[in-house]
Amino acid sequence: MYNLPQKLAAEFLGTFALIFICSGSFCADQYLRAANQPGLGLLAIALANGLAYAVTVTAVAHISGGHLNPAVTIGFWVSRRIGTIQALLYWVVQLAGASLGAYVLSIIIPETTWLPVALGTPDLASDLNRIHGMSLEAALSFILVFVFFATVADAGGAFDKVGGFAVGLVVTAAMLVGYPFTGAAMNPARAFGPALVAHHWTNNGVYWVGPLVGGVIGGFIYSAIFLRDQPPAT
């Protein structure tokens, strides 16, 4: 059994690695395009983000639960599988890890590469309003958190030991759908860390409201219907 400091350290390091890779994929795409080469493309970016989730969630799931995402944490909180203090501490270290990941990336990669894409800070398509953006983020986050509960949180699930890979597949699919419209963040930490370092806060509230609403609904529905006979996690 891991203690709370160990869990917080796992969430911090896991979110750091997640944001470093995810933001790095957007920067790599920009670097290629600036050099008049074909960019990574939507599929490659979706795969990079999905694989990043798969390996980081799987790596720390046995320690902290592998949330790495305030939307997942709020799903656990609303289903009373973690307490309020632990949920808030998870949020703090997730945001701190995301910020450090973006900051380290900004030091390594030339500013002329990361600045045009604001380190991959998600934003809305020009013809998408905030209500539509929040709705899409909420829907994608609902699916993500529902699958997370089904494969990582549910001890009786078919893939509980490697559930992170199922989560990664969902992220990949969600990116293919949502990336052109909202960036398909599905994670307030992925929006916050790069925004903090790049000073790009346009529409940032969309990436809090949408994912958190989706996380609440996904966590509540799965827990109420499928995990109601299982004791809450401590």
N, C-alpha and C positions, 0 to 999 in steps of 0.2 A: 504494500500500500504506500503510495507516494503522499508526502505532506504538501501543504498548501504552497510553501515557497518553491518546491520542485515543480508543482503544477504551473505556477505563474511563470517560472523560468522557461518551461516547455512551450507555453503559449507565446511568450515573448520571442524566443528563438525561432519557433515555427512560423510566426507571422512575419518576422524579419526576412526569413528565407523566401516565404511566399511572395511578399511584395517586391523583393529584390528581383526575383525571376519574372514575375508578371510585368512590372514596370520596365524591366530590361528588354522584354520582348517588343514593347511598343517603341522603345528607343532604337533597338536594332532595326526595326522596320523603317523608322525615320532615317537612320544612317544610310541604309541602302538606297532609299529613294533620293536622298540628297546627293548621292554619288551617281545618280542617273542609272541605277541598277533596279531590277525588279524587286519590289518589297517582299516581305515575308508572305503577305496575303492573309486573308481572313482565316483560312483553314489552319495555316501554320501558327498564327497568333492564338487561335482557339485551342489548338493542341498544346502550345506552350503553357497557357494558363491552366488547362485541364491537368496536364502532367504535373505542374507545380503544386496544384491542390492535392493530387493523388499521393505524391511522395511525402509532402509535408504533413498532411493529415494522418497518413498511415504511420509516419515516423514517431509522432507524439501522442497518438490516440490512446495508447495504453498508459500514458502518464497523466495527461490532463483532460482527455476526452477529444483532443484535437479540434477544438472549435475554430480557432484562428480567425474568427469572424463574429463581431457583435450580434449579427442577425441569428447566428446559431446559438450563441449564449443566451439571447433573450428568449429563444424557443425553449431552452432548458429551464430558464427561470420561470416562464409563464406556466410551464407544466410541473413546476415545483420539484425539479430534479436537482437544482442547485439553489443555494440561498442567495439573498439579496447582496450581502457583502461579497461573497465569492464572485457573483456575476459582475459587480462593479469593478472588482479588482481584475477580473479577466478583461473587461473593457479597457482598463487603464493600460495593461501590459500589451494588449493587442494593438492599441493605437500607438504606443511607444515603439513597439517592434516594427510596425509599418512605417513610422516616421524615420527610424534609424535605417531601415532598408532603403527607403527613398533617398535619404541623405548620403549614405555610402555610395549609392549608384551615381548620385550627382557629382561626387568627388572623382570617381573613376572615369566616367564618360564625359567627353567634351560638352561644354555648355551649348555649343552650336548644334549639338544633336538632341539633347534632352529638353532644351528650352522650347523649341517649336511644338513639342507634344506635351509640355508641362509634366515630364516624367510619367506620362501615361495617365494623368488625371482624367477620369471620365467626364464627359460633357454630353449635352443633348444635341441631336441633329438639329440643323437650323430650322426645319419645319415641324419640330416636335415641341409641344408646350410642356410645362412642368407637370401638369396633371397626367398627361399621357406618359411622361417619363417615369413618374412615381408609380403609376399603374403597371407599367412593363417591368420595372425593377421589383415591385412587390410580387408579381406573378412568377418571375424567374426565381426570386428568393424563396418563395413558397415551395416551389418544386425542389430546390436545392436542400432546404431544411427538412422537408419531408423525406427525401432520399437519405439524408444524413441520419435522421432518426431510424429509418428502416434498416440501414446497413452498418452504422457505427454505434448508435446508442442502444439498439435492440439486441440484447445478448442472445436472443433466439433467432436473429436474422441469419440468412444464409451466408452472408459475407462479413460478419462482424469483425473478424481478425484483419481483413484487408478491405474494409469498407471504404477507406480513402480512395481506392481506385474507382469504385462506383461513383463516389462524389466527383472525382475528376472527370469521369465520362459525362456526368450531368453538366458540369461547368463547361466542358467542351461544346456540348450540344447547345447550351444556353448562349454561349458566346456567338455561335453561328447564327442564332436567331436575333439576339439583342445588341450585339456589338455595333452594327451600323447606326442604331438609333440612340442608345444611351451609353454605350461602352460596356454594357452588361457587367457592372461591378458586382452586384449582389452581396456587397460586403462594405460597410461603412469604413473599415480600416483601409481598404484599397483606394477609396476616394480621399480619405483624410491624410494619410502619410504623404503621398505625392503632392497634394494640394498645399500642405504645410510648407514643404521644401520649395516648391515651385511658385508659391504665392498665387495660386490659381483657384479662387473660391467660387467661380461662376457656377450657379446651380448646384452647389455642394449639398444643400438641404435635401435635394431629390434623393441623394444616395444615403441619406439617413432615414428619411421617412419611408421610402419604398421598401428597402431591405428589412427594416425593423418590423414593419407591418406584415410583410411576407413571412418573416421568421416567427412572429407571434402566432399567425394562423397555422403555419406548417407544424410548429412544435405542439400547439394545442390539439390540433386535429389528430395527429399521429398518436400522441400520448393518451388522449381521451378515448380513442377507439381501440388502439392496438396494445398500448402499454398500461392500461388502467389497472390491470391485476398485478403489475410488477411494482415492488417498492421503489420510491424515489431514490435517485442517487444522492449520496451525501457529499 
